[in-house]
Amino acid sequence: MRFALFVSVIAVALLTGCSTSPVSLDSATLVPSEQIYSQEYLGENEGKEKVHVIRDEGILGSACTHTVFIDNKKVFDIDPGQAITVALEPGNHVIRLTSGAGICPDTSLSESTVLELGEPQTFRISISSNGQIMLSRIK
């Protein structure tokens, strides 16, 4: 009986330890310039709104670089624990995340969003304990 309980506790701990952990925008490392393909999305531009993209940190998926496209344009690569802020025109946008190099699963996810001035948005890239990569709007 004790052995079964011990095995159950260890299994839960391992599964919990395999998911990624959220990172705040303030504590994340900025995406370095060599990982940015479209500089025109950076900086504060009048008439545009901020969109923050934050990738969780953790062991699971740490060998995988994710590439983010905005409206079908390759904008940046993002690694675990990194974040970036881009400026977009108000209106409809599609944010797409791809992965698939090396040992990483071939993944393509997208989120459609409507951006309005005065309402910045934040998206989180995470991996669940079952290994599923997720892109979700959190604000």
C-alpha positions in Angstrom: 0.0 0.0 0.0 2.8 2.4 0.9 4.7 1.5 -2.2 1.7 2.4 -4.4 1.3 5.7 -2.7 5.0 6.4 -3.1 4.9 5.6 -6.8 1.8 7.8 -7.2 3.4 10.8 -5.5 6.5 10.4 -7.7 4.5 10.2 -10.9 2.5 13.3 -10.1 5.7 15.2 -9.2 7.4 14.1 -12.4 4.4 15.2 -14.5 4.1 18.5 -12.8 7.8 19.1 -13.2 7.6 18.4 -16.9 5.2 21.3 -17.7 6.7 24.8 -18.2 6.5 27.6 -15.8 5.1 31.1 -16.5 7.5 34.0 -16.7 6.4 37.6 -16.1 7.1 40.3 -18.7 9.4 42.0 -16.2 11.5 39.0 -15.4 11.8 37.5 -18.9 14.9 37.9 -21.0 14.4 40.1 -24.1 14.6 38.3 -27.5 18.1 39.2 -28.8 18.3 41.2 -32.0 19.9 38.2 -33.9 16.5 36.4 -33.4 14.4 39.2 -34.9 13.7 39.1 -38.6 11.4 42.1 -39.0 12.6 45.2 -37.2 9.7 47.3 -38.3 7.5 45.7 -35.6 9.7 47.0 -32.8 9.5 50.3 -30.9 6.7 52.5 -30.0 4.8 53.9 -33.0 2.0 56.4 -32.7 -1.2 54.9 -33.8 -0.1 51.4 -33.0 -0.7 49.1 -30.0 1.7 46.8 -28.0 1.5 43.1 -28.2 3.6 41.2 -25.8 4.7 37.6 -26.4 6.2 35.6 -23.5 7.6 32.1 -23.6 7.5 30.0 -20.4 10.7 28.6 -19.0 11.4 25.0 -18.1 13.1 21.8 -19.2 10.3 20.5 -21.4 10.9 21.9 -24.9 14.0 23.8 -23.9 15.9 22.5 -27.0 13.2 23.9 -29.3 13.2 27.4 -30.8 9.8 28.6 -31.8 9.3 31.0 -34.7 6.5 33.6 -34.6 4.8 35.0 -37.6 2.4 38.0 -37.6 0.0 38.1 -40.5 2.1 35.5 -42.3 5.3 37.5 -42.0 8.2 35.9 -40.1 9.0 38.3 -37.2 11.1 36.5 -34.6 12.4 33.3 -32.9 11.7 32.9 -29.2 13.5 30.7 -26.7 12.5 29.6 -23.2 12.2 32.5 -20.7 12.3 35.1 -23.4 9.8 37.9 -24.2 9.3 40.5 -26.9 7.0 43.5 -27.4 5.9 44.4 -30.9 3.8 47.3 -32.1 0.9 46.6 -34.5 -1.8 48.6 -36.3 -5.3 48.4 -34.8 -7.4 45.7 -36.5 -7.4 42.0 -37.2 -4.2 40.1 -36.9 -3.1 36.4 -36.9 -0.2 35.4 -34.6 1.2 32.0 -35.7 3.8 29.9 -33.9 5.8 27.2 -35.6 8.3 24.6 -34.4 9.8 21.5 -35.8 13.6 21.6 -36.1 15.6 18.7 -34.8 13.9 16.7 -32.0 11.1 19.2 -31.7 7.6 18.2 -32.7 6.4 19.7 -36.0 3.9 22.2 -34.7 1.9 25.1 -36.1 -0.6 27.0 -34.0 -2.3 30.3 -34.6 -4.5 32.8 -32.7 -6.6 35.4 -34.4 -7.0 38.7 -32.5 -8.6 42.1 -32.9 -6.3 44.8 -31.6 -7.7 48.2 -30.5 -5.8 51.3 -29.4 -5.4 51.6 -25.6 -5.8 47.8 -25.2 -2.4 46.1 -25.3 -2.5 42.3 -25.5 -0.2 39.6 -24.1 0.3 36.1 -25.5 1.9 33.1 -23.6 3.7 30.2 -25.2 3.7 27.2 -22.9 4.0 23.4 -22.9 1.6 21.3 -20.9 2.7 18.2 -18.9 1.5 16.0 -21.8 3.9 17.8 -24.1 1.3 19.9 -26.0 2.6 23.3 -27.1 0.1 26.1 -26.6 -0.2 29.7 -27.7 -2.8 31.5 -25.7 -3.9 35.1 -25.1 -3.6 35.9 -21.4 -4.5 39.6 -21.4 
